[in-house]
């Protein structure tokens, strides 16, 4: 479920546009701004792994840094041209004081995030226990093969092996040059994958 919020007089706040492939916030950085998606789609990455997709208008993100007083807990990247409203945390806090209804919506958002995190932790603990059981049954197991999202794109025939190899090569070369081009942006720019197909794949990942 997407976390939505209704901000009165939203047009009074800062408005920003992000091209596909650009980074909106980066994990580990400081920042108090809170964002509301107006149109477009962004991915949520933790430790360079995609953990979520946001493509519903009026969805809020980036609020944890301000309300919890911590650095950014995730990186947010635009995977298509996106428009957002940017509200300073202090401004939103003052708005909550004046309009309690906005505060209630924020409480619902934080409660929903906590519920999702709890579910994830429970599922993770179950998976770890199952993995340990499997290790005991297979004493000769030396290492676990981890399937990356890029490999899953190949497995489910979103891209070919040649396209995957070429995109990985270009991504590495970009990294070596000190650039930060998104792997998925490269796939889209080289027309190996459409934005629509990428969104479909990410949505399927969320349903698993």
Secondary structure, 3 states (H helix, E strand, C coil): CCCECCCCCHHHCEEEEECCCCEEECCCCCCCEEEEEEEEEEEEEECCEEEEEECCCCEEECHHHHHHCCCCCCEEEEEEEEEEEEEEHHHHHHHHHHCHHHHHHHHHHHHHHHHHHHHHHHHHHHHHHHHHHHHHHCCCCCCCCCCCHHHHHHHCCCCCHHHHHHHHHHHHHHHHCCCCCCHHHHHHHCCCCCHHHHHHHHHHHHHC
